[in-house]
Amino acid sequence: MGDTALPLAGRNIYLENIPREEAYARLIEKIGPALSLPPEEAPVHEALGRVTAGPVYAAISSPHFHAAAMDGFALRAEATFGASTIHPKPFTVGADAHPVDTGDPLPEGTDAVVMSELINEIDAETIEIDAAVAPWNHVRVAGEDVVAGQLLLPPGHRLRPFDLGGLLAAGITRVSVRKRPLVAIIPTGDELVSPGAPPEPGQLIEFNSAILSAFVTEWGGEPEVYPIVRDRLEAIEEATRDALERADIVLVNAGSSAGREDFTSAVVKKLGEVLVHGVAIFPGKPTIIGACAGGSGALKPVFGIPGYPVSAALALQEFVRPLMAHMAGAPPLEYESVRAVMSRKSASRMGMEEFLRVKLGEVGGRMIALPAKRGASVITSLVEADGMIRVPPTSEGIESGEEVRVELLRPLSEVRGNILMAGSHDNALDLLASEVRRRYREVSLSTSAVGSMAGLIAVRGGEAHVAGSHLLDPKTGDYNWSYIPEGDRVGRGPRA
């Protein structure tokens, strides 16, 4: 068969069903200690999102002098004691009262500032104060914000915008951070063509690498996408060897299942060790996790990422995202979550942890979750979804009305602006959704095609705002009751 396909006996067609936590633990146990990324120095202005490689201590105090916190006059607080509106106290400007602006250092011998609006100006050389002030009144004392030598940030801290300001205020212009992991992404498949090339029958546009590289960048890594590699054992092996020489993590996209041209498992086995082939998650079951030696001889993680886009995204999220955080010595990034009530029953397969995509909206004071598309190959199921529910492998699904935790795929502020529409779908709804968003930026029309009857029931049950129905009589605008069982007749309603 040459190099186009492995004989049946030469391919690993057995897929395991390893629980997600155990699959990840196998990798960390095998090469976890060797996965720490080396430190490097980065300018503070360019360090946003980087992870500190060690503790960071303040180089100077901030402020490093006693500073005026208001515009006014600096003086000795003790000299104001006894001042009142009946017996104001006079001060000579430039001798025992000194004009200062916010941020100015306090003149020697002063320990308080009186605001300009509380000063009575007698003449160019004299002011009066008619109320006593306490020591350090309107003064930022030295070290108020940061004291030299103080621990600013611990190791493993992901730098945020205000962290950068804190570092600069403490006299730090360069900070030691973990190197960004270089992640090699190798797309494979005879059927793939690059974006922009019109696909012919049997060809598919290669877009998975765009998803994978965007996530890698978002999580603090540097992606490197290889040219498309054809389904040839030697070609995939050559690309993987090259990636192992240079990258910290290697992702081989597609070829992880058990088809005639699925070579990833054989390549990983030849170059190192297959730790896992088959994880108990859906989508994403064919995921491969391996450990192979790089140019230095140290073991590096190699992943066989399934070719279906939803499977690829979830495999990356569940294994590469925590791995990148582990390598940087930082806690894993987590998605924001919200509690919601399931609108209708959704069955799942026992023994598999399912990632159920849902649409969300607040209806009658409750956050409602409507099941969205479920296919592993349907990228729009992630584009359109507001969140995901993890259905545990011990469950047969989620019951209608059950409260669930939803990991958000878009900001909660956007989710709260959703108008949930359940029922029959019509292309006109796409035009309506676009027009609603154009006119009202905080509002989105989110549709779930569950059928006319299910849509009407959802509205009646307070699980959707609007129902799109084809059960209306075109002449009267009323429901065509012949389609609706007597017990489910919910009354007249507007057309969708």
N, C-alpha and C positions, 0 to 999 in steps of 0.2 A: 504493500500500500504506500510505499515511499514515505515522504514526510507529510502527507496530507491527512493521514488519520492513523491512530494507533490501533493495532489489533485489539479485539475485545479483551484478550488476556492481559494486554499491556496497559489497559486503562483502569483507573480506580473508579468503578461505577457505584461503589457503596457509599451512600450518604448517611452519616450519623444523625442523631437527633439530640445533640448536647444542649442542656439548658444554657441560656445566655450567660448567666453569672459564672458557670463552670467553664465555659469556653474562654471567656476573658481571663479567668484565673489561671488557666493552663498557660497562656502566653506570659503573664506576669511572673509566674513561678519559673518558667523556663529561662526568660531573659530579662526579667524585671530589673535586677541590680545593674545590668549593663546599659540600661536605656536612658540614663541621666544625660541630658544635653550639656555640653560644656558652656562655661560662662564667657561672656564677651562684654566689652564696654560699649555703651551707646549714648549719644548726646541726649540729654533730658528732653529736648524739644522733639526728638524723634522716637521716644520710648513709649508712646501710648500703646497700651495693650500688651506690652512686654512683661515678662515675669522676672522678678528680682531673683538673682542668683545667690544672694546672701543678705544678712542684715544690713540696713542702711542707717547710718548715724549722722546727726546734724553736724556740719562743719563749723557753723557759727550760730549764735543765738539770733532770734528774730522777735522783735527788733533787737539790735545789738547796742542800743542806747535808750535812755528814757526819752520818749517822744510825746509831743503834744497830741492829744486826741481831738482837740477842737481848736478853732481860731479864737484867739483872745489874748490874755496876758498871763505870763508865767510869774509866780511869786512864791514866797514861803507861806504855807498854809497857816502856820502858827501866828503869823503877823495879821491874819484876818480875824482871829478869835475876838469876840466881843463886838464885832461890827453889826449894826442894825440900821433900820430905816431912820431911827431917831438919832443914832450916833454913828453915821458912816465913817469909814476910815479912809484917809487919803494915802495915795502912793505916788511916788515920783517915777515917771516913765524913764526907763533906762537905768535907774539906780536900784529900786526895789520892786519894780514891775516892768516886765519885758514883753513887748509885743511878739507873738508867735503865730504861725499858721499851722494847720493840721500837718503832722509829720515832722515838724521841726524838732531838733534836739532841745531839751530843756537847758536853759542857761545854768551855769554852776550856782549852787546855793538855793535853787528853787525846787519845789516838790509838788506844785499844783498849778492848774490852769483855770482861770475864770473866763467864761465865754464872753465874747465881745458884747452881746446884747444885755449882759448883766452889769456892765460897767457904766458908771456915770462919768463922762468926760468933762472935767472942770475947765481945763485949758490944754494947750499943746504939751505941757510938761506934767500935768497932774490929772489923776483919775481918782474916783471914789468907789468904794465897795460897801454895800449896805447889808451884806450877809456873810457869815463865816463859811469857809469851805474846809473840807477834810483833806488830810494829806493824800496825795496821789489822785486828787480829783481831776478827771478828764486827762489822765496821763496813761500812756501805754508804757509800762515798766519794761526794762530790758529783760528779754527772755519770756515775755508774756505769752507769745505764741510757741516758740521753740527755744530750748536751752541747748547750747553747744554740747555735743556728746550724747544727746538724747536719742533713743531708738526711734527712728521715724517709721520705718517699714520693716516687717519681718521677711525672711526668705520665702519664696513661693507666692509672692503677692503680685497680682495682675494690676499693672499701673493704669489708673483712671485719670481723667483730665485734672481734677483737683490735686491728685498726688504729684503731678508734674509741678504745679505751683508750689506745693509744700517743699519739694526738693530744692527748687531754685531759691525759695525764701531762706532755706537753711544753708545756702552757699554751695550747693551741689549742682554741678553742670554736666557731669557724666555719671552714669549709674551702671553697675554691673548687673547684667540680665542674662537669662538663658538664651543660647543661640536658637533662632527659629528653626524648627525641624524642616528639612527638605523632604518633600513627599513626592515621589515619582509616580505618575499616573500613566499606565500603559493600556490604551484602548485596543482591543483585539476583535477581529471578526471580518470574514470575507464579504459580508453584506454591508459593511459600513462605508459611508462616503462623508467627506468633510462638509461642514455647513457651508451653504452657498452654492453647492453643486446640485443641480436638479436630480433627485433620485429616480432611478428607473425601477420598473417592477422587480422586486426581490432585493432592492437596496434600501437601507435605512440611514438617516442622517445621524452622525455621531454627536450626541449632545451630552452624554453622561459625564464626559471629562469636564465640561463647563460647570456642571453641578458639583462634582467632586472637588475641583480646584477652588470654586467659590467658597465652599464650606471650609476647606483647608486654610484659606486666607482669613476667613472670619474667625477661625479658632486659633490664629496666631502662627500659622505655618507658611512655608513657601512652596507652592505647587510647581511641578515641572511636568508638563504634558508631553508625552512622546508621540511621534507620528503613529497613525493607525498601523497596527501589526496584523498581518494576515494569519489565518488559522493554520499555522505551520508550527510543528513542535519546535524545530530548530530556531525559527524566527522568534518565537515567544521566549525561548530559553536565552537567546542572545540578548534580547532587550532586557530581560530580568537580570542577567549577569551584569550588564552595563549599569543598570539602576542600583544594584547592590554595591557597586564600587563607589557610588557617589551619594546616594540618598540615605536618609535616616529611616524612612518607611517606604515600602514598595507596594503599590496597588496595581494588580493586574485585573482589568475590568472585562468581565465576561469569560466564558470558558471554564466556569467553576462547577457546572452541573455534571451530568453523566452522559452527554451526547457523544456522537462519533468525533466531533471536532472540539471537545472540551479538554484542553491539554494542561490547564493551570495546575491541577493536582499533581500530574506527572512531572511538571517542571519543578514545582516546589519540592517534591520528594527527591528528585535528582540532585537539586542544589542544597538541600538541607533536610528538614523534617516537617512533615505535615502533623500539626498538633490537633487540628480540628477540621473535619470536612462534613459540614452539615450541622446547623444550629436550630434549636427548637423555637424559631421565630417565624412569623408570617406577616408580611413578605420578608424574604431574606434567607430562607432555609439553606440554599447551596453555598453559603459563605465558607471560604477556606481561610484558616489561620495557620501560618507556618513560621518557622525560624530558619534562616539561611545565613551563612557566613558572608560577610562583606569583604572589602579589600584588605582591611586590617586584621581579618580573621575573627572579629567580634560578630556575634549573632545579631541579625537584624530582623524585624518583623516584616513578613510578606503576607499580604491579604489577597485572596481570590475573591473579588467583589462581583456578585451576580450581575448579569447583563441587563435585566429588567430595571428600569430607572428607579421605581419606588423601592425595590429590593436593594439597589445600590445605595440609595440615599440612607436607608435605615441601617444597613450594615455599617456604613461609614459613621453614622451617628452613634450607634451602640458600641462600636469597638475602636474606631480611630479617634473619635473625639475624646473619650476618657484616656486613651493611650497617649495622645499628645499632651494632655494635662499632666499625666504621670511623668512623662519625660521631662517636663518643665518643673516638676516638683510643686505643682499648683493643684488646688481642688478642681474637679471637673466642672465645666460650664454646664449649667442646667437651664432648661426652659422655664419661663413663667407658667404657672398653672392656675386653674380656676375650678371650682366645684360646679357641676351642672347636673340636670335631670335628663335622663335618656327619654327621648320622645316615643320610641317604639322598640320592640324586642329585636335584638341582633344576635344571631347564633354564631358560635365559634367552635373550632375543632379542639377537643380535649387533647392535652399534651403539647400544644403549641401556644406560645405567647403571641397573641395577635395585636398588631398596631392598627386600631380601627380609626379611620379618618372621619371627622365629623364637622358639621357646620353648626355655628353657635348664634344665639340671639337671646336677648332678655324679653320674655313674654310674661306679662302680669306679675312682674317682680321676681321671676325665677329665670335663671340661666338655663336655656333648653339646648340639648344636643340632638341634632338630626344626623343619622348616618349618611355618609357620602359614598362615592365610588370606592370599590375595594380592590380592583385589579392591581397586580404587581407591575404590570406593564403600562399602567395609565398614569402618566406624569401629571395630567390635569387634576387627578384626585388629590395631589398635594398642592397644586396651584390654587384650587378652589377651596380647599379645606381651611378651617380656622384653627383646628387643633387635632390631637390624637389621643385616644384612650388606650391604655395598656390593658388588654384583657389577659389575666393570668392563665397559665397553662392548665391550672386545676379547674377552670371554669368552662362551662358549655356556652357561655355568652352572657349578655346583659339584658335584664328584664326591662320592660317598659315601666317608666317611673322610678327606676333605680338611680340613686345619686352616684356620680362617678367623678373621678379626678381627670381633668383634661389638660394635657400639655399644649400650650398655645403655640401656634405657628405664625401668628400675627399679633400685634399689640392689643392689649385688652381694650384700650380706648377705641380701636376700630371695631372690635367685636361688639361692643355695646351699641354701636351705631347700626348694626345689622337689622334689616327687616326680613324676617324669615317667611318665605313663601313655600308651601308644600302643596303638591298636587301634580296636575298635568303640566308638561312643559310645552312652550311655544317659542319659536324664534323671536317673536315680538317681545318676549320678556328680556331678551338680551339687549334689545334697543332701549327698553324701559330702564334696565339696570344701568346702562351707560348714561342715559339722560338724568337719572336720579343722582348719580355720583357727580355729574357735571354741575348740577344746580346746587346740590347740598353735599359739600365735601366730607362732612362727618357722618353721612348716611350711605349705606350700601344695601342693595337688594340681593339677598342670598336665596337662591332657589334650590329646592330638592325635588327631583322628579320621582314621586312615589305613587302617582296615579290619582285620578280625580277623587275617588271615594276616600282614599287614605288622607288626602289633603283636607277634605271637609271634616273628617273625624279629628284631624290634628287641630284645626281651628276651634272646633267645639270643645276639645280637651285642653285648650289653653297652651298648645304646644307649637303654634305658629301664628304669625300675625295675619297672614293672608293665605287663601287657598286658590290655586289655579285649577279651574274645572272645565271639562268639556261636557258636563252633564246638564247644561242649561238649554232650555228650549229657545231656539233662535228667534221665534216669533214673540214670545211673552217675556223672555228674560228670566223666567222662573226655572227652577230645577225640573228636569224631566224625571218625575217620580218613578217611572217604570224601571229606571236603572238603579234605584236606591231602595234597599230593604226598608220596610216600614219602621223597624226599630232604630234605624240610623238616619232618619230624616231630620235634618237639623234646621230647616227653615230656609227662607229666601235669603240670598246674598248677592253681592255685586259680581259682575263678570270680571275675570282675570284680565 
